[in-house]
Amino acid sequence: MKFNVSKCKVMHTRPSNNNYLYSINGQTLNEVAEHEELGITISSDLKVANHCQHACSKANRMLGLIKLTIKHKNISAMVQLYKSLVKPHLEYCSPAWNPHYSKDKAMLERVQHRFTRLFTDLRVMMYEARLKALKLRSFEERRNRADLIKVYKLMHDLLTFQCQHTFRLLLTAAQAGTPRSLSRVIATLMRDCAFSHCVLSTVGTVCLKK
């Protein structure tokens, strides 16, 4: 397979990295601190703040377009437009980048907060009441749900990715016939915000039936 060298980049992720230069066919590859791959922005510090900013920017632009072009704001129609055109930008592949820091979570939630205030009758309500009236859930709740679905698929071999690379199954409980539980694989500080850490930190011990 031939590579387009001009499109190949190098990203150094560890603080202790020696930052070696890499080359292909004698051409030195450019170093980058940020790169978008399959719709997800990856940063050299492995934090998701930049991805959250890009996702919110796209979602806010689309929300602004809906606000300007739709004069009669029927709740049912607006919610369908919101779910179709805005939310996908904020939820795409969320298990891969579920934010760890409160500032990133708040940034994403502000987009939905802005949408719920488009309706004059709902502006006097608290944010949680507006979500209930529109039959919506907070983004954090939906991201946690997506994480649990991903864990279920991993544990039941519904994905090609091997579960043992992410979680450790506690066999003592499984052999006794009780629901199986998961323990995260021991990791370095660089992986504190990784999927395997965040999902178990959120829900504690995940129990799955055999």
N, C-alpha and C positions, 0 to 999 in steps of 0.2 A: 504494500500500500504506500502510495506517495503522499507526502504531507505538503500542504501549502505553507511554507515556512513563514511567510508574512503574516499568517493568521495564528501562528503558534506563539504562546506567551509563557513566561515563567513567573510564578508567584511564590515568594518565600513566606511561610506561615509561622515559623517558630522564632521567638526573640533571639535564641541562641544559634540560629541558622548562620552558616558561614557565607551565605549569599554567593555561592559559586556561579560562574557564568556557564551557560549551556548553549550549545550550537548544533545545528543540523546542516549537513553538507557544507560545513565551513562558514555558515552564516549564523552570527550570534543572535540569540533570541532576546526579544525585548522583555524587560522586567516590568510588571504591573502590580499595583497595590489593590486593584479592584478589577473584577471581570464578571461579565454576565454570561451564564451558561444555562441553556434550556429555560430561560425566563427567570432565573434566580441570580441575584447579584452576590458574588462571593468576594469578601474582603480579606486582606492578608492577616488581619487580627481575628478572623473567624467570627466576628460579631455581625449581627444582622441589621444594624441601624441604617446602613446605606440602602439595603434592600427595602426596608420599611419606608424610607423616604421616597424611593422611586415608585413603590406600589401606591403610596398615598397620593403622590403627584398625579399619576395616571387616573386613579379613582376620583380625585377631586376635579380633574378636567372633565371627565365624563359626567360627573354629577352636576357640574356647572352647565354643561351642554343640555342636560335634561331640564334643569331649572329654567333655562332661557327659552327653550323650544316648546315646552309643554305648558300651555296657558291654563287649561282646565285641569287642576291637579286632583283627579279622581284617585282615591287612596289605593284601590285595587290595582289600577293600571300603573300607578307610580311605583308601587312595591314590586310589581313584575319587572318593570324597567330597571329598577334598582338591583334586583337579584340577577338580572341578565347582563347588565352593562357595567355595574360598579363593583359588586361584591367579588366577582371572579378575580379582579386585580388584587384584592386584599386577602384572598384565601387560596390562591393557586399554590399547590404543593406545600401547604403550610407545615406538615410534619418535618420538612427539611429545614425550615427556618423559623419555627415558632419562637417568638422573642422571649428573652429571659428578663430584660430590664423593664421596669414600670414605664419609663419614658417612651419606649417603643410601643408598648401595649396601648398607652394613652393616645399616641399618635394615630394608630389605626382606628381606635374607637371614636376619635373625633370626627372621622369621615361619616360614620353612621349617625353620630350625634347631630351633625349638620343636616343629614337627610331627614331625620325625624322632625326637625324644626321647619321643614318646608310647609307643613300643614298648620295653618293658623289656629285651628281648634285644639291642637295638641301642644302648642307652645307653653301653655300655662302648667303643663304636667311635668313631673320629674322624668328624667331620662328613662328609668326603668319602667315607669308607667307608659311612656310613649312606645317603648319596645313591645310591651304587652298588648297595647292597643293595635299595633301594626303586625302582631304575631311574628315578631323577630326575636332573635337571641343575640346576646353580646358576642363580639368576635372571639373573646377569650374562651367563652363556653364552647363555641363551635370549633375552635382550634383544639381544645382538649378532647372533644368528641372525635375529631379526625385522628388525633394521636392514638386514642384507644382503639379505634378501628384498625389502624396500622399495626398496633401491637397484637390484636387478635389475629390478623392475617399472618403475621410473622410466626406466632405460636402454633398456628394450624397449617403451616406450610402452604399457604395460598400465594406466596410470593417467591420469586427465584432467589432472593437474598436470604442467606443463611442466618437463622435466629441467633446462633451461638456467637456470632461476631458482635452482637449488640447486647444481648441479655444472657444471664446465667440462670438456668432453671434449677430451682431448689428441689432436688429429687427426693429428699427425705419426706416431704409432705406428699409428693406424688406417689411414692411407693406405699404410703400408708392408706391410700385410697381417698385422701382429702383433696380439695381443689389445689391445683398447682399454683405456685407463686413465683414471681420473678425477682431477680436481683440484678442490678446493673453491673456490668463488667468494670473492674477497677480501672480508672482512667487518670490521665494527667490533668493538670489545671487547664490546659488548652481545650479540654473536652468538657469542661464544667457546664457549658451551655448546649451540649450536644443532645440529640433526640433521646438517647437512652437515659440520660440524666434528667432532662426536663420532665419527661412523661412520668417517671416514677417519683420525682420530687413533687409533682402536682397531685397525684392520686395516692401516694404512699405505696403500699404493696398491691400490685395488680394480681387478682386471683382469676384464674380461668379454669373452667371445668374440662375434664379430659374429653 
